[in-house]
């Protein structure tokens, strides 16, 4: 969207829904979402039931209920997304209304004890839009939806095989210097506090320092101890910041630990799994 807007509870945004296959063109339909809460770690969004062939009026959007997903990996869950940053291009501000009552209820944490165990979908604005795109494609044309996803599954298989080969080549040429110069966690600032991202980068910077201090001729057990230290530091960081490590963060961190291990000359797979608590 054009210009920066200060997010507030109750704000409504409309957006175009796109086709599921390339070239990802506008489908002719539109969806809507609402900011339910604004918290330290970002906004909480609710995708709403309304859809139509033109951008909604504020009154139409404000009276819509929360969408409950009927397909995909989040089937049966409400379309509510946590840790959203600023709205990206393509989200049109419609106006302000009272936050959706159902959305408030669904985002009110009733967990007891030290940790929150709520199922929380993250990914923010783009994840919300993608869910609504899939949902409305499914509801309007289930056969077309299945055909599209069969094509996407086949494409995904080819992509996975290609990525696996690229990953193998990337690990083979990994060095500690390259790891030090790499910008880690790209995009995390969109849904995590900058302090968390910087703390994670600092853990890996110190890990490189420790490995370089050991030298290339150090015993494998000494190098593995550094990797254990890094993983356990992320255990502590996760606990101190409301268990921020979810599926995407977990996969990225395990990948970085593996890459750091290869840069240090350690070829044992899945090292982070030995010590991680996330």
PyMOL commands that set and color helices and strands:
alter all, ss='L'
color gray80, all
select helices_A, chain A and resi 58-62+101-106+124-140+142-172+176-181+188-190+194-214+220-240+247-263+271-274
alter helices_A, ss='H'
color red, helices_A
select strands_A, chain A and resi 11-18+26-39+42-52+80-84+91-96+121-122
alter strands_A, ss='S'
color yellow, strands_A
deselect
rebuild
show_as cartoon
